[in-house]
């Protein structure tokens, strides 16, 4: 807009596909909102809070984002105009909550609710990763050990038997045939192993696939019930926090559905 006012004309716009600086870790987002919450409770002016955090934030992308927010607030912008452009940094839920907080009369409470949700979400994801890390590593090394044995150690042993024409049991002969097959077709074997995994990951990342996957997840015995109740709890907490701050029932339901960590429940809430 500034260039157009100066008499320039738009010839082309080149989209930047790669953002230099990387993604902001969720931990840094949690710390930022928690610090804002604590200082708001101490009655610090929001303008001063942002200035302090600009000076103390180490992550380059987050620091530049806070600078943009600080500048937009000084220009008189409000709510979604300030935080909306930064949804990729903060996430949809946090962006919506911070937008509402800036125009509501209970800013400290809204930040407190946002901080609590993000802290719980961060701890939940951290616990899940911690719980799944060791089984994944063990499974990976089991596969490597099996491949090393069947493709290197086993052939070395069986070659000695073949050299002296020693008759081998049927099970050993079958294992030798399997070893020869794996060595001769290693590329196709790897494709057969990894292609379904890659296909499954791509399917789950698609919008329709994610909904189907999350629907099946909450039907798993024991774990599914826990995940289901967790999503319902998050939905209830978020809609309570948002409705008390904005009074917008439809917007609160939509955002709470997006925050509940389950695409199937989100889809049902939005469509039904």
N, C-alpha and C positions, 0 to 999 in steps of 0.2 A: 504493500500500500504506500509506503514511504517513497519507494522508487517511482511508482506511477505518478505520485504527486509532484515529483521532481521532473517529470516529462519523459521518463524512460518507458519503453514498450516491452512487453513480455514476448520473447521470441520462442523460448523453450524452457522447460523446467526439468532438471535432471534429478531424479530421485536418488537419495542416498540409501543404498541397500544394507550397508554395514555401519553400525554405530561404534565409533572408536571409544574405548573405555570399558566396554563390557557391561554385564548385568550387575545391578546392585544386589548384594546378598540380602536375604530376608532379615538376617540378624541386624544389619545396619538400619533397615527400615524400622524394625522394632525399637531399636535404641533411640532413633530420631523421635518417634512418636512418644515414647516413654519419657524422654527428656522434656519434650514440649508439655506433656501432661504434668510432670512434677513442677515445672516453672510456672505453668498457668495456675496451679493450686497455690503457689507462693505469690500470686498476683503480679507476675512480671508482665509488662506490655508485650504483645505478640510480636511487634516489630523488633523489639530488643532481643527476644528469644531467637528469632530467625538470624539476626546479626551474629549472636553468640555462636550459633550452630554452624553458620557459614565458616567461621574462623576455626572451629574445632573438628569439623567433619573431614576425615581423611580420604574417603572414597570420592574420586573426582566427579563421577557422574551424579552422585547424590548431592555433592557440594554445588555443582552447576544448577541442579534442579531447584535447590533451596534458594539460590540466587535469583532464579527466574520467578519463583513464588514471591519472594521479597519484593522484587521489582514490580510485579503485577499488582500486588496489594497497595504499594505506594502510588500506582497509577489509578487506583480507585476501583479496580475490578473486584468482583465478588464471586463466591461460591464456585460453580463449575467452570467459570472463565479462568479462575486461578489454578485449580487443581486438575481440571479435565484433560489438558494437554499432557499431563504427566502420569496417566493411568498405566502406561507400560512400566513405569518405575515403581509406583506404589501398589499397583493392582486395582482391580475394579472396586472391590469392597472398601479398601482404605481411601481411595480417591473420593468415593461417594460420601463416606463418613466425614472426611475432612472438609468437603465442600459444604455439607450441611452444618458442620460445627462453626464454620466461619460466618454463617448467617443466623445461627440460633442464639438464644440467650444463655445457653448453658454449654459454652465452648469447652470448659475444663472437663465436664462430665462426658461429653461426646468423645473427647480425646482419651479419657480414661477407659471408656467402653471399647474404643478401637484398639488401644494398647493391650487390654486384657485379651481380646480376641486374637490379635496377632501373636501375642506371647504364647497363648495356648496352642495355636495352630503351629507355631514354630517348634514348640516342645513335642507336639504330637508327631510331626514329620521327622524330627530328630530321633525320637524313640523308635519310630518305624524303620528308619534307615539303619539305626544301631542294631535292631533286632534281626534285620534281614541281611546285614553285611556279612557276618561270619558264615551263615549257611550258604550264601552265594559264593564266597571264596572257597569254602570246602568243596562244594559241588564242582566248581571250575577246576580245582586241582585234581579232583577224582577223575574227571574227564581227561585231563592232560596225562595223568598217571596211566590210565587205561590205554590211551593212544600210544604212549611211549612203550608200554609193555608189549602191546599186540603188534606194533610196527617195528620195534627194534630188538628188545630183549628176547621175545619169543622166537622170532626168525633165527637169531644167532644160536639159540639152543637147538631148534629143530634141524638146522643145517648139519649139526654134528650127527644127529640120528640118521639123516638121509645119507650122509657120507659113508656110514658103515652099514647101510642097508638094514637098519634095525626096524622091525615091525612096530608100528605105533598103535595105540588104542584108537577106536573110532572117534572118541571125543577129541583127542589130540589132533587126529587127522582133520576133523572139521574145523578146529581152531587154526590149523595151518592154512587151510583153504580160505578161511575168513581173513587171516593176516595177508595172504597174497592178494586177495580181492581188494582190501583196503589200500595196500601199497600201490596197486595198479590203477585204482580209481579214486585217489585221495581228493582230487578237485571236485568230482561229482559227489563224493560223500560229504565233504564240507558244505557244498551247496545245499544238499538235501537236509543237513542239520541246521544251517543258519537261515536258509530261505524262509521256512515257516516261522522262525522267531522274528525275523525282520518284518515279514508280512503281518504277524500278530501285532507287533509294536505300531506299525503304520495304521492298522485297522483301529487300534485303541486310541490313537491320536486323532483320528477323524471324528467329526462331530457325532455322526450316527453310531460309529463303533464305540465311542466313549459312553454313550447312553446305554447301549446294550451291555457293555462290560460292567458298568456300575449297577445295572439292574441285577445281573447275575451275582455280583459281589455281595449284595445285601441278603441274598438267599442262601449263602454258604452257612452251614450249621455253626453255631456258637460265634464265630468271628463276624459273620454277616449281620447277626442281630446286634452285636456291639457297634459295628460301623453304622448301622441304620440308626440306632439310638443316638449316637454321637452326632450324626448329621441333623437329626431332628432337634437336638439340644442347641446346636449352633444356630439353626434357623430361628428357633424361639428367642434366643438371646439377642441375635442381630435385629430381628424385627422389633423387639422391645426397645432396644437402644435407638434405633432409627425413628420409630414412630414417636417416641418421647421427645426426640430432638426436632423432627420436621413436621409431624402430624400428617404426613402424606401416606395414606394406607397402601395405595397401589405401588408407589415407588419403593416403599419399605418391603413389601412382599417380594417384589422383583429382585431387589438387591440381596435380601436375606436368602432367597433361593440360590442366587449365584454364589453366595458365600458358604453354602452348606457342604461343600466338598463332594457332592454326588450329582452327576449330570442327569441321572434318571429322575431323582427327586426334583431337581431344578426344572426339568422338562415338564413333569406332571404339574408342578405348582403353577408354571407359566401358562400351560395350555388348558388345565382343568379349572 
